[in-house]
Amino acid sequence: MTLRFIGTTSEYRNCPTLYEVVETGDIVVQGDVLTDPEHLAQLRVVGEHEGFVVVPRELLTRLAPKE
């Protein structure tokens, strides 16, 4: 898998950050892990292999394609 850096809203080059999987166009998200049991209980149909990260709206809107 080859990752291409898309962008970040962090000043220190850590999270949150978005990457693209070059071979498939899929997106990889680096962010703070959602761990609060009350928040996790609200999620639906969670597979054992799945995890969740919090992505600030600013990151998505800043890097979203402009039409």
N, C-alpha and C positions, 0 to 999 in steps of 0.2 A: 504494500500500500504506500503510495506516495502522497504526502500532504503538501498543500499549497496554502501559505498564510493568507488569509483574507483581510483580517483587521481586528482591532481591539479598541476599547475605550479606556483602557488602563494606561496610565502614564509610565508604569514600571515594567511593561512587557510581560505581565503575568496574566491573570484572568480578570475579566472575561475576554475570551478570544475565540474567533471563528477560523476554521480551516476547511478547505475543500479537498475531498479525496479525488485526486487527478483522474484515476481510472474510471470512476463512476459518477462523479459530480455530487456525491453525497456530502453532507456537511458534518463536521466534527466540532463539538462545542466544549470548550474548556471553561469551567466556572465553579462557583461555590456549590458544594454538594448539598442537596436538600436532605436534612436529617431529622427535622422536627417530627415526632410521631403523629401529632395532630394534623400536620400538613400532609404527611404520607398517607394517612388514613383516608384522605379525600380523593386520592388517585384511584383510577379504575383499571381493572384487568392488568395487573402488574406481573410480568414474568420474573422468575427467579434470577434471570441473567440481566435484568434491566436496572438502570440507575437513573437518577434525575439530577440535573444541575439547574441553577437559577441563572437566567439570561436577562440582563437589564434591557428594557425596551429601547433605550438610547442606542445600544449596540446594534440591534436589529434594524431600527429605522435609519441609522446613519449608513449602514452598509447594504440596505435593500436596493435592488435594481431600480433605477429611475426610468419610468415609462413616459 
